[in-house]
Amino acid sequence: MSARLVYDGVVACAPITVPYRRYSINTAHWWIGRALHDLTRAAGIRPQDIDGLVLSSFTLGPDTAVGVTQHLGLSPHWLDHVPLGGASGVVALRRAARAVQCRDADFVACVAGDTNHVDSFRKTLTTFSRFAQDAVYPYGSGGANASFALITRNYMNLYGARREDFGKLCVAQRDNALAIPFAMMKKPLTLDEYMNARPISDPLHLFDCVMPCAGAEAFLVCREEVAKSLGLPAVRILATIERHNAYSDDPIQYRGGWALDADELWSMAGVKPDDVNLLETYDDYPVIVTMQFEDLGFCKKSEGPDFVRSHTFTVGGTFPHNTSGGQLSAGQAGAAGGYLGLTEAIRQLTEARANLLAALAEATGDERATC
């Protein structure tokens, strides 16, 4: 395959999180509408300025993205519906970036939102996929826990990972979440509490599993000069990858599609794993986080447990990871869980830049440095 084009002059900005709730009487439409409202206000644009929309939701049905444009009075000329679960955020980002790069749209809103009624999770499970309908749910397997228990146990057997290793990740993310207003988990978590929590599906216990909730995430993709004209702190998009159904012959998952394309990702970005000092991963279960450490090149395959043991993963420690608390402590707001890492990364990078410029202005006495 020929080399992919870089994302020249395309940025992501205006990260939005609509504060999560454990349960909500509002529909997914309300959460998505609230996110779009907050996005336009944060960006200083009008709803009619949004000429591109990417939407992700599990509980929007029977509507899709086109129905939402009617509900909310939008009229974009570029539209995408991305119902891809945890991959939705990255897929939305890369497709929106190409639309802006090709001038198919000037402002692409990337939005994910879901409601959570008392019975929403069970209903979602029953219709999640044809496989779930025919071969999983009728036999009493209520969701992903049993499948990921097998994946976790297999990884432990292959590479010597211990429950304490997964617990370290969960405890660190809880520590990070305590400073986040919208995080569902408000109390510190100790390793003893993690180890002694009630079992869910061996070897998974309570704190290995995300808490379903209602909420929404959003960000804006536009050209860099447009963001500057609006005074919006923004981050440049260096590289993305998208891969589906990787390693389908593996009897039990012990690696992900990241491993197939990681070299191209780093080459396209012009950086190396050693250059990274902040990482946001999709954390439906801790074992998947550990696989990403390996498959993205932060350590070699089989070295994930040692990598975990050698870092703290907290905001103030070594290798800050999932600084919002991730889904394991902030909550999993349906499809918005796939956007959470992106909105948090945009916040972290833009705030870090703002703090650096402020420090430079103070040190030099040059007020222009803060612009």
Beta strands, then each sheet from edge to edge (+ up, - down):
strand 1: 10-21
strand 2: 52-56
strand 3: 78-81
strand 4: 108-114
strand 5: 199-201
strand 6: 204-205
strand 7: 214-223
strand 8: 234-236
sheet 1: 3+ 2+ 4+ 7- 1+ 8-
sheet 2: 5+ 6-
end
